[in-house]
């Protein structure tokens, strides 16, 4: 459908960015419908995210700006959803309090987590080393306790709670719990759980990167 329109690949990417930010706005709205709207909008974002590259390949219009905007979209969406969950846990825009602060804390940690990954490529480029694809087989830490912990994390992938699809699904489940119990317990428990999980994920990801050969391999 998009191929038949004058929309450019970057235009599709802007639709992806807009869908993600609108999802965050929807998540701040009270009730199950707000969380459901966020979930649906993130599904739309996923669709646009799959389409922008296809439109670029079909029209042979590739540019660094497209890659850059795609990254901006994912960064802004994942962080905005965490902040929106804090607003939701506070009771909405009319009652901003400590829960909002916790949401902003998780948002900062999400940005830090994503920065850890991208800074590997920046560090390698500045030191004259080849890009990520050349050394991706060396991303695992050396054998030992750290490697075993990393393998175990694959069976309990709690780190995926900070990605847009999983985050909105968890928020929707929490909203249903809120509706059943008649308060914001579900959303608040979810937010409280995300704080230590975010800290563990950020610290663990940093240790794994430094222990692997991603930087020096």
C-alpha positions, 0 to 999 in steps of 0.5 A: 500500500505504501509503495503506491503512495508518495510517502518517502522511506523517511516519511514512513519512519516518521510515522513509526516515531509518531506511533510510538510517542502516541502510544506513550500518550495513550498509556498515560490515560486511565483505564484499560482503554488507555493501555489497550490503545498503547498496545495497538499503537505499538503494533502499528509502530512495528508495522511501520518499522518493517515497512520503511526499509522495504520502501527504501529498497523498493525505491532504492532510496537509502540514506544515513538519515533513515538509519538515524531516525530509526534509532531516534524512534526506538530510543524515544519510544522505549523511554517515553513508555517508561515515563508514561507508566510512571504518570499512569501509576501516579493516577494521571496528569492531574496527580504527578507524584513520586510514581512519576519520578520512578517512571522517569528513573526507569526511562533514564535507565532504558536510555542508558541501556540502549546507549551501552550497545550503540557506544560499542560501535562508536568506541570501535569507530573512534579507535579505528576498529571494524564495525559490529558485524565483523566481530559479532561472534565475539560478543559473548563473555569468556567461559565462567560464571558470567557466561552461565548467568548470560545463558540463564538470562535467555530462559528468563528474558526479563530485559525484554520488559524494556522493549516497546512490545513487551512493555505495552503488553505488561502495562495492559496486563497491569491495567486489567489487574487495576480494573479488577481490584479497583485501584492502581495496584497492578501498575504500581507493582509493575513499576516497582518491579521494573526499577531493580530489573532495569538496574540489574540489566544496565549493570549486567549489560555493561559488565558483559560488554567489558568482559567480552571482545566487543571492544577489543576483538 
